[in-house]
Amino acid sequence: MENKIKFITTESVKDIEEIKPIPAIQYLPDWFKNAPPNQVGAVTIKGCMPVQDSMTSGYLLRLPQDMTIHFNVMDKVEKKKMIKIDFAMGQHLLNDPSFQNDAEQHSTSQVGGSKSYIAEENSPEGVCPIPKIINPFKIITPPGWSCLFVPPFHREEDYFKILPGIVDTDIYPQVVNFPFAFNRHKYPSFIKTLKRGMPYVQVIPFKRSNWKMEVSYVEKLNRLSLNWATKILNRYKSIWWNKKKYK
């Protein structure tokens, strides 16, 4: 039987094609697409299946509306740096429960206080609440399956990153929304409008199971094999890699 993940939303967003979830393989980052091909004498990341698998696994949720972020920029009136998020819906009189008009947030006390790692990611002073994006899609997986939610792997549009989490989407009855932290180490100060349709969450379904760890020791590990060493290109892909399908 084929596994199926369901993304359910309201009729009001039916015609907004660019915010519908998509298989991650349909949206590879530009830096990867522009990388030179993997070839003899010039081995590149295009031949690294572990990296490709990370980028193409699961599905992508895309921003449901434009949002403008002012991060650590000087407020000329208050004479201090500010962090502000404006959503497109906040500029209109429309009221649709699937979309947010203002930034919803968690207080810094909920993440361990102003000196916690997450709080300090959002502000050098640790005073910025943790903003949250309201997701218009309810996600349902088959019995026994959960979803890992992570920032899209290896993407360059990383002005912010969601806080990774796992939800048992086969039984959880609510919509999953996404708190996020700014990437202040890469972008210490910016004003940026992020467009509707930009991928911001990678959804990777997985089957729950129990595990037990074992550590063992051998005299010597055979780190290379003749099966590997006698090929020049695509060794892992041609010998051991298994194709994954998400559609």
ZIHULIN-V550913 format. One record per backbone hydrogen bond with DSSP energy under -0.5 kcal/mol. NH is the residue of the N-H (numbers start at 1). CO is the residue of the C=O. If there is no record, write none. Layout:
# ZIHULIN-V550913
NH_CO ; NH_CO
This chain:
# ZIHULIN-V550913
6_140 ; 8_6 ; 8_138 ; 13_10 ; 14_11 ; 16_13 ; 17_15 ; 19_16 ; 20_17 ; 22_60 ; 24_58 ; 25_56 ; 26_23 ; 27_24 ; 32_29 ; 33_29 ; 34_30 ; 35_32 ; 39_37 ; 39_42 ; 42_39 ; 47_44 ; 48_45 ; 49_47 ; 52_48 ; 53_49 ; 54_50 ; 55_51 ; 56_52 ; 57_53 ; 59_203 ; 60_22 ; 61_201 ; 62_19 ; 63_198 ; 67_194 ; 68_86 ; 69_67 ; 69_192 ; 70_84 ; 71_69 ; 71_190 ; 72_70 ; 72_82 ; 73_82 ; 75_80 ; 76_74 ; 79_75 ; 80_75 ; 82_73 ; 84_70 ; 86_68 ; 87_101 ; 88_66 ; 90_87 ; 91_88 ; 92_89 ; 99_96 ; 104_102 ; 104_132 ; 106_130 ; 110_107 ; 111_108 ; 112_109 ; 113_108 ; 116_113 ; 120_116 ; 121_117 ; 122_118 ; 122_119 ; 123_119 ; 126_123 ; 129_127 ; 130_106 ; 131_129 ; 132_104 ; 133_178 ; 134_132 ; 135_133 ; 138_8 ; 138_136 ; 140_6 ; 141_169 ; 145_142 ; 146_206 ; 147_167 ; 148_204 ; 149_147 ; 149_165 ; 150_148 ; 150_202 ; 155_152 ; 158_156 ; 161_181 ; 163_179 ; 164_162 ; 165_149 ; 167_147 ; 169_167 ; 170_145 ; 171_168 ; 172_168 ; 177_175 ; 178_133 ; 179_177 ; 180_131 ; 181_161 ; 183_159 ; 184_121 ; 184_182 ; 186_183 ; 187_183 ; 190_71 ; 192_69 ; 194_67 ; 194_192 ; 197_63 ; 198_195 ; 200_61 ; 201_61 ; 202_150 ; 203_59 ; 203_201 ; 204_148 ; 204_202 ; 205_203 ; 206_146 ; 208_144 ; 222_220 ; 223_221 ; 229_225 ; 230_226 ; 231_228 ; 238_234 ; 239_235 ; 240_236 ; 241_236
